[in-house]
Amino acid sequence: QVHFVESGGGLVQAGGSLRLSCAASGITFSTNSMGWYRQTSGKQRERVAVIVPGGATNYADSVKGRFTISTDHAKNTVALQMNSLKPEDTAVYYCNTMSFAARDVFWGQGTQVTVSS
């Protein structure tokens, strides 16, 4: 069974930074395209960052230049460094593989990020 555990969220003022981390069991990050996603109440979950096994990354326009996704294959974790945070970044953040996300399965509990103005 695949299980994701996200951590690192919290309350931060606009302009601040947070670093999210995701650990998983039942899956190896080094062979999967991994993504960070976020969801606010009443809205669909959106993908904010992706990293593929070769290391290439892709970001949503809204976070480009502010967020950085990375993986630590030795620890089997994926991180999201978030800088210059804005109130509109407030959401619950989740990690998942792109494949599982497309099938809408194996979501963890996520980690809440709240950015105050």
Helices and strands as residue ranges (DSSP letters): E 3-7, E 10-13, E 18-25, G 29-31, E 34-39, E 46-51, E 57-59, E 67-72, E 77-82, G 87-89, E 91-97, H 98-103, E 111-116
